[in-house]
Amino acid sequence: MSHPRSHTLRKGRHSIRGHYYLITMATQNRHPWFISTKNARIACRHLYAPAVSQHGETLSYVVMPDHVHWLIQLSGDISKLVRIYKAKVSLDIGVTLWQQGFHDHAIRQENELKAMARYIVANPLRAGLVNDIGQYSYWNAVWL
């Protein structure tokens, strides 16, 4: 099932090499595929896959049970980056698990990056999954 407005997510989307983007991708029907340790590890690993990395550098991410937040510096096409990532994760898990489309937000100021990374990795705390980020395994940030 696709998101009712997924076609509008692509309107006006530009890929600007060298720019920073926050990408959010959700699973179909918000099914918690990544509650499984095996699936969450697959989702984390593919953020650094060579086929993905050639289109953007992962700066920070968090894999939540039903979505992924991903901060990248783009070096290719953002839609291709997401398409390759989603395909690799789905192939390894063995099921098409993603909602169509994705949300992206361009980060305009480099000095906002660390604050954005902190916001991303704090998601499990805000969601009540853990009381301390050290209790959650599925995140990373280059500034550590």
N, CA and C of each residue as an Amber inpcrd file, in Angstrom:
protein
   432
   0.8440000  -1.1800000   0.0000000   0.0000000   0.0000000   0.0000000
   0.8860000   1.2380000   0.0000000   0.6050000   2.1570000  -0.8750000
   1.4160000   3.3710000  -0.9340000   0.7780000   4.4600000  -0.0860000
   1.5880000   5.3890000   0.2800000   1.1330000   6.5370000   1.0290000
   0.2430000   7.3640000   0.1120000  -0.9040000   7.8930000   0.5870000
  -1.8360000   8.5990000  -0.2850000  -1.2300000   9.8120000  -1.0030000
  -0.1890000  10.3810000  -0.4680000   0.4240000  11.5510000  -1.1060000
   1.8280000  11.2540000  -1.6170000   2.1740000   9.9700000  -1.8020000
   3.5490000   9.6290000  -2.1730000   3.9690000  10.2770000  -3.4890000
   3.0340000  10.4440000  -4.4270000   3.3950000  11.0670000  -5.7070000
   3.7950000  12.5230000  -5.5320000   3.2680000  13.1890000  -4.5060000
   3.6040000  14.6020000  -4.2910000   4.9550000  14.7710000  -3.6200000
   5.4960000  13.6850000  -3.0510000   6.7890000  13.7820000  -2.3770000
   7.9080000  14.0700000  -3.3650000   7.7200000  13.6890000  -4.6300000
   8.7670000  13.8670000  -5.6340000   8.7220000  15.2420000  -6.2910000
   7.6240000  15.9480000  -6.1840000   7.5060000  17.2440000  -6.8430000
   8.5170000  18.2320000  -6.2740000   9.2730000  18.8510000  -7.1600000
  10.2170000  19.8740000  -6.7270000  11.4630000  19.3430000  -6.0540000
  11.6770000  18.0280000  -6.0930000  12.8500000  17.4460000  -5.4330000
  14.0780000  17.6770000  -6.3010000  15.1070000  18.2260000  -5.6990000
  16.3710000  18.4640000  -6.3830000  17.4840000  17.7710000  -5.6070000
  18.4080000  17.1930000  -6.3320000  19.5850000  16.5720000  -5.7230000
  20.7540000  17.5230000  -5.9220000  21.2460000  18.0850000  -4.8520000
  22.3610000  19.0220000  -4.9460000  23.5840000  18.3710000  -4.3090000
  24.5250000  17.9980000  -5.1510000  25.7350000  17.3400000  -4.6740000
  26.4680000  18.2200000  -3.6690000  26.9640000  17.5630000  -2.6390000
  27.6880000  18.2780000  -1.5960000  26.7920000  18.8130000  -0.4950000
  25.4820000  18.8580000  -0.7290000  24.5540000  19.3580000   0.2850000
  24.1730000  18.2430000   1.2490000  23.6410000  18.6450000   2.3890000
  23.2580000  17.7280000   3.4510000  21.7430000  17.5790000   3.4650000
  21.2940000  16.3420000   3.6850000  19.8640000  16.0500000   3.7000000
  19.5270000  15.1200000   4.8510000  18.3630000  15.3600000   5.4420000
  17.7690000  14.4170000   6.3820000  16.7030000  13.6610000   5.5960000
  16.8420000  12.3540000   5.5380000  15.9170000  11.4910000   4.8150000
  15.1620000  10.6480000   5.8320000  13.8580000  10.5140000   5.6320000
  13.0420000   9.6440000   6.4670000  12.3110000   8.6700000   5.5590000
  12.4560000   7.3850000   5.8570000  11.8070000   6.3150000   5.0910000
  11.0020000   5.4620000   6.0660000   9.7550000   5.1860000   5.7240000
   8.8850000   4.3960000   6.5930000   8.5570000   3.0550000   5.9470000
   8.2650000   2.0820000   6.7910000   7.8480000   0.7760000   6.2990000
   6.3690000   0.8260000   5.9090000   5.9730000  -0.1080000   5.0340000
   4.5700000  -0.1930000   4.6280000   3.6980000  -0.4070000   5.8570000
   2.6360000   0.3760000   5.9360000   1.6770000   0.2860000   7.0460000
   2.3480000   0.4190000   8.4110000   3.5350000   1.0250000   8.3980000
   4.3270000   1.2250000   9.6330000   4.5360000  -0.0880000  10.3920000
   4.6690000  -1.1830000   9.6480000   4.9410000  -2.4810000  10.2660000
   6.3360000  -2.4440000  10.9050000   6.4930000  -2.9280000  12.1400000
   7.7810000  -2.8410000  12.8530000   8.7920000  -3.9180000  12.4290000
   9.1870000  -3.8890000  11.1650000  10.1520000  -4.8710000  10.6550000
  11.4680000  -4.8440000  11.4200000  11.8570000  -3.6710000  11.9070000
  13.1840000  -3.5300000  12.5120000  13.1870000  -3.7350000  14.0240000
  12.1070000  -4.2790000  14.5550000  12.1050000  -4.6830000  15.9610000
  12.9950000  -5.9220000  16.1150000  13.1340000  -6.6650000  15.0370000
  14.0040000  -7.8350000  14.9970000  15.4630000  -7.3780000  14.9100000
  16.3020000  -7.9280000  15.7590000  17.7300000  -7.5930000  15.7520000
  18.3460000  -7.8650000  14.3880000  18.0230000  -9.0030000  13.7980000
  18.5650000  -9.3710000  12.4920000  18.1970000  -8.3130000  11.4430000
  16.9440000  -7.9350000  11.3810000  16.4980000  -6.9550000  10.3850000
  17.0790000  -5.5690000  10.6480000  17.1520000  -5.1730000  11.9130000
  17.7210000  -3.8610000  12.2470000  19.1940000  -3.7950000  11.8510000
  19.9190000  -4.8860000  12.0690000  21.3370000  -4.9170000  11.6730000
  21.4930000  -4.8360000  10.1580000  20.6160000  -5.4960000   9.4310000
  20.6370000  -5.4150000   7.9610000  20.4150000  -3.9690000   7.5270000
  19.4240000  -3.3160000   8.1270000  19.1190000  -1.9210000   7.7790000
  20.2990000  -1.0070000   8.0830000  20.9800000  -1.2280000   9.1920000
  22.1540000  -0.4200000   9.5460000  23.3020000  -0.6690000   8.5720000
  23.5810000  -1.9210000   8.3060000  24.7250000  -2.2880000   7.4660000
  24.6250000  -1.6750000   6.0670000  23.4350000  -1.6840000   5.4840000
  23.2960000  -1.2050000   4.1100000  23.4110000   0.3170000   3.9780000
  23.3670000   1.0440000   5.0640000  23.6160000   2.4870000   4.9980000
  25.0570000   2.7680000   4.5740000  25.9280000   1.7640000   4.7370000
  27.3460000   1.9050000   4.3960000  27.7560000   1.0220000   3.2070000
  26.7960000   0.3980000   2.5430000  27.1100000  -0.4540000   1.3980000
  27.7530000   0.3800000   0.2910000  28.7570000  -0.1570000  -0.3950000
  29.4220000   0.6100000  -1.4630000  28.4700000   1.1750000  -2.5170000
  27.4580000   0.4010000  -2.9130000  26.4990000   0.8840000  -3.9220000
  25.6880000   2.0810000  -3.4130000  25.5010000   2.1390000  -2.1070000
  24.7850000   3.2620000  -1.4860000  25.7580000   4.4240000  -1.2710000
  26.9220000   4.1240000  -0.7270000  27.9040000   5.1550000  -0.3770000
  28.4070000   5.9630000  -1.5660000  28.3270000   5.4090000  -2.7610000
  28.7770000   6.1790000  -3.9250000  27.8340000   7.3330000  -4.2360000
  26.6400000   7.3200000  -3.6390000  25.6740000   8.3980000  -3.8620000
  25.5590000   9.3570000  -2.6750000  26.1360000   8.9750000  -1.5270000
  26.0680000   9.8510000  -0.3700000  26.7810000   9.2640000   0.8290000
  27.3440000  10.1350000   1.6420000  28.0530000   9.7160000   2.8560000
  27.1050000   9.7670000   4.0460000  27.0200000   8.6710000   4.7670000
  26.1910000   8.6070000   5.9690000  26.8820000   9.3730000   7.0860000
  26.1960000  10.3850000   7.6230000  26.7360000  11.1630000   8.7410000
  26.1160000  10.7210000  10.0630000  24.8340000  10.3700000  10.0220000
  24.1360000   9.9440000  11.2260000  22.8730000   9.1970000  10.8010000
  22.4270000   8.2930000  11.6580000  21.1780000   7.5930000  11.3810000
  20.6320000   7.0020000  12.6640000  19.3620000   6.6540000  12.6130000
  18.7480000   5.8020000  13.6180000  17.7450000   4.9160000  12.8850000
  17.8000000   3.6260000  13.1880000  16.8290000   2.6720000  12.6600000
  15.8220000   2.4240000  13.7740000  14.6140000   2.8980000  13.5630000
  13.5230000   2.7110000  14.5080000  12.7450000   1.4630000  14.0840000
  11.8320000   0.9640000  14.9080000  11.1180000  -0.2610000  14.5310000
  10.3970000  -0.1850000  13.1750000   9.8730000   0.9920000  12.8160000
   9.0920000   1.0910000  11.5840000   9.5340000   2.2110000  10.6340000
  10.6790000   2.7970000  10.8920000  11.1970000   3.8330000   9.9860000
  12.6770000   4.0720000  10.2400000  13.2940000   4.7980000   9.3110000
  14.7150000   5.1280000   9.4050000  14.8760000   6.6260000   9.1830000
  15.6540000   7.2700000  10.0460000  16.0880000   8.6610000   9.8420000
  17.5560000   8.5960000   9.4690000  17.9360000   9.3500000   8.4260000
  19.2700000   9.2010000   7.8450000  19.7800000  10.5680000   7.4150000
  20.8680000  11.0060000   8.0040000  21.5060000  12.2810000   7.6550000
  22.6850000  11.9820000   6.7330000  22.6580000  12.5740000   5.5300000
  23.6870000  12.2720000   4.5390000  24.2520000  13.5480000   3.9230000
  25.4570000  13.4120000   3.3820000  26.0020000  14.4260000   2.4850000
  25.9350000  13.8000000   1.1030000  25.1980000  14.4230000   0.2320000
  24.8990000  13.8550000  -1.0720000  26.0600000  13.9980000  -2.0400000
  26.3420000  12.9060000  -2.7720000  27.3600000  12.9650000  -3.8210000
  26.7920000  12.4590000  -5.1480000  25.5210000  12.1190000  -5.1730000
  24.8540000  11.6360000  -6.3760000  23.4100000  12.0980000  -6.3880000
  22.5280000  11.2400000  -6.8250000  21.0960000  11.5340000  -6.9030000
  20.3950000  10.9660000  -5.6670000  19.6200000  11.8010000  -4.9880000
  18.9970000  11.3970000  -3.7310000  17.9770000  10.2790000  -3.9360000
  17.2100000  10.3290000  -5.0280000  16.2220000   9.2830000  -5.2790000
  16.8990000   7.9420000  -5.5630000  17.9920000   7.9780000  -6.2940000
  18.7400000   6.7480000  -6.5950000  19.3560000   6.1750000  -5.3150000
  19.9060000   7.0360000  -4.4770000  20.4720000   6.6320000  -3.1890000
  19.4330000   5.8650000  -2.3730000  18.2530000   6.4460000  -2.2270000
  17.1900000   5.8200000  -1.4280000  16.7050000   4.5360000  -2.0950000
  16.5320000   4.5550000  -3.4090000  16.0560000   3.3750000  -4.1320000
  17.0210000   2.1910000  -3.9390000  18.3200000   2.4450000  -4.0640000
  19.3130000   1.3800000  -3.8910000  19.2930000   0.8570000  -2.4540000
  19.2530000   1.7750000  -1.4890000  19.2340000   1.3670000  -0.0850000
  18.0090000   0.4950000   0.2190000  16.8320000   0.9630000  -0.1800000
  15.6050000   0.2190000   0.1000000  15.6420000  -1.1630000  -0.5590000
  16.1430000  -1.2190000  -1.7870000  16.2060000  -2.4930000  -2.5030000
  17.1310000  -3.4760000  -1.7920000  18.2870000  -2.9990000  -1.3380000
  19.2440000  -3.8750000  -0.6580000  18.6610000  -4.4220000   0.6430000
  18.0150000  -3.5610000   1.4160000  17.4200000  -4.0010000   2.6830000
  16.3010000  -5.0100000   2.4140000  15.4200000  -4.7040000   1.4690000
  14.3130000  -5.6110000   1.1440000  14.8240000  -6.9590000   0.6570000
  15.8440000  -6.9350000  -0.1910000  16.4030000  -8.1720000  -0.7310000
  16.9920000  -9.0410000   0.3800000  17.7420000  -8.4340000   1.2940000
  18.3540000  -9.1960000   2.3960000  17.3130000  -9.7370000   3.3770000
  16.2680000  -8.9800000   3.6250000  15.2360000  -9.4290000   4.5750000
  14.2900000 -10.4140000   3.8920000  14.1350000 -10.2550000   2.5620000
  13.3240000 -11.2000000   1.8010000  11.8840000 -10.7830000   1.6040000
  11.6050000  -9.5070000   1.7880000  10.2410000  -9.0060000   1.6200000
  10.3100000  -7.5300000   1.2330000   9.3680000  -7.0990000   0.4080000
   9.2670000  -5.6700000   0.0950000   8.6190000  -5.0040000   1.3000000
   9.3890000  -4.2450000   2.0410000   8.8870000  -3.7520000   3.3200000
   8.6960000  -2.2420000   3.3890000   9.0590000  -1.5170000   2.3420000
   9.0310000  -0.0590000   2.4170000   7.7550000   0.5520000   1.8580000
   7.3390000   1.6260000   2.4880000   6.3070000   2.4970000   1.9360000
   6.9140000   3.1970000   0.7250000   6.1290000   3.4730000  -0.2910000
   6.6490000   4.1890000  -1.4550000   7.1060000   5.5870000  -1.0450000
   8.1100000   6.0790000  -1.7510000   8.5800000   7.4400000  -1.5240000
   9.3920000   7.5840000  -0.2540000   9.7380000   8.8180000   0.0360000
  10.4900000   9.1550000   1.2390000  10.3620000  10.6660000   1.4410000
  10.6790000  11.0980000   2.6240000  10.7070000  12.5290000   2.9210000
  12.1660000  12.9590000   2.9840000  12.4610000  14.1240000   2.4340000
  13.8040000  14.6540000   2.5850000  13.7190000  16.1210000   2.9620000
  14.7060000  16.5350000   3.7150000  14.7930000  17.9240000   4.1770000
  16.2360000  18.3710000   3.9880000  16.4190000  19.4040000   3.1920000
  17.7670000  19.9350000   2.9780000  18.2020000  20.7010000   4.2250000
  19.4280000  20.4470000   4.6660000  20.0040000  21.1590000   5.8050000
  20.8070000  22.3180000   5.2120000  20.3960000  23.5170000   5.5080000
  20.9820000  24.6830000   4.8470000  22.2590000  25.1940000   5.5120000
  22.3720000  24.9600000   6.8000000  23.5330000  25.4700000   7.5410000
  24.3580000  24.3030000   8.0770000  25.6410000  24.2780000   7.7310000
  26.5030000  23.2050000   8.2280000  26.5280000  23.1530000   9.7520000
  26.3900000  24.3110000  10.3930000  26.4310000  24.3290000  11.8610000
  25.1790000  23.6920000  12.4810000  24.1750000  23.3390000  11.6720000
  22.9860000  22.6450000  12.1650000  23.1640000  21.1300000  12.1940000
  24.2460000  20.6330000  11.5830000  24.4010000  19.1920000  11.4090000
  24.4960000  18.4220000  12.7230000  25.3130000  18.8990000  13.6540000
  25.4630000  18.1660000  14.9190000  24.1610000  18.1740000  15.7120000
  23.4490000  19.2820000  15.6980000  22.1590000  19.3540000  16.3920000
  21.1580000  18.3940000  15.7460000  21.1830000  18.3190000  14.4220000
  20.2980000  17.3990000  13.7090000  20.6640000  15.9550000  14.0480000
  21.9580000  15.6490000  14.1030000  22.3980000  14.2990000  14.4620000
  21.9410000  13.9450000  15.8780000  22.0580000  14.8880000  16.8090000
  21.5970000  14.6360000  18.1820000  20.0940000  14.3640000  18.2070000
  19.3470000  15.1320000  17.4300000  17.9040000  14.9390000  17.3410000
  17.5800000  13.5420000  16.7960000  18.3120000  13.1360000  15.7480000
  18.0890000  11.8280000  15.1290000  18.3360000  10.7110000  16.1340000
  19.5050000  10.7160000  16.7840000  19.8420000   9.6000000  17.6660000
  19.0240000   9.6020000  18.9540000  18.3590000  10.7020000  19.2770000
  17.5010000  10.7580000  20.4670000  16.1040000  10.1860000  20.2030000
  15.8140000   9.8140000  18.9740000  14.4940000   9.2660000  18.6490000
  14.0700000   8.1040000  19.5430000  14.9290000   7.1170000  19.8020000
  14.5040000   6.0120000  20.6750000  14.1330000   6.4760000  22.0880000
  14.7770000   7.5380000  22.5650000  14.4310000   8.0980000  23.8790000
  13.0420000   8.7290000  23.8380000  12.8100000   9.5650000  22.8240000
  11.5080000  10.2350000  22.7000000  10.3730000   9.2430000  22.4840000
  10.6740000   8.1170000  21.7950000   9.6570000   7.1020000  21.5320000
   9.4250000   6.1840000  22.7410000  10.2450000   6.3470000  23.7870000
  10.0940000   5.5200000  24.9820000  10.6170000   4.0990000  24.8200000
  11.4600000   3.8760000  23.8070000  12.0150000   2.5300000  23.5990000
  13.1030000   2.2080000  24.6150000  13.8260000   3.2400000  25.0640000
  14.9080000   3.0850000  26.0470000  14.9280000   4.3210000  26.9450000
  15.6110000   4.1970000  28.0710000  15.7840000   5.3440000  28.9760000
  17.1350000   6.0100000  28.7950000  18.0410000   5.3040000  28.1200000
  19.3880000   5.8080000  27.8880000  19.7880000   5.3680000  26.4910000
  20.3400000   6.2660000  25.6900000  20.6720000   5.9350000  24.3060000
  21.6850000   4.7890000  24.2280000  22.4680000   4.5960000  25.2710000
  23.4020000   3.4750000  25.3180000  22.7140000   2.1180000  25.3190000
  21.4050000   2.1110000  25.6220000  20.6340000   0.8640000  25.6200000
  20.1070000   0.5150000  24.2250000  20.3040000   1.4150000  23.2560000
  19.7770000   1.2070000  21.8980000  20.9500000   1.0500000  20.9400000
  20.9190000   0.0360000  20.1250000  22.0840000  -0.3110000  19.2990000
  22.0580000   0.2170000  17.8770000  20.9280000   0.6850000  17.3840000
  20.7800000   0.9000000  15.9450000  20.8460000   2.3740000  15.5560000
  21.9720000   2.9790000  15.8590000  22.2110000   4.3730000  15.5020000
  23.7040000   4.5980000  15.3940000  24.0660000   5.7190000  14.7670000
  25.4650000   6.1050000  14.6670000  25.5260000   7.5750000  14.2820000
  26.6690000   8.1850000  14.5380000  26.9420000   9.5560000  14.1180000
  28.4500000   9.7060000  13.9570000  28.8820000  10.3560000  12.8880000
  30.3230000  10.4960000  12.6160000  31.0310000  11.3260000  13.6680000
  30.3250000  12.0590000  14.4810000  30.9600000  12.9580000  15.4530000
  31.3010000  12.2610000  16.7600000  31.1070000  10.9630000  16.8460000
  31.4210000  10.2490000  18.0940000  32.8870000   9.9330000  18.1930000
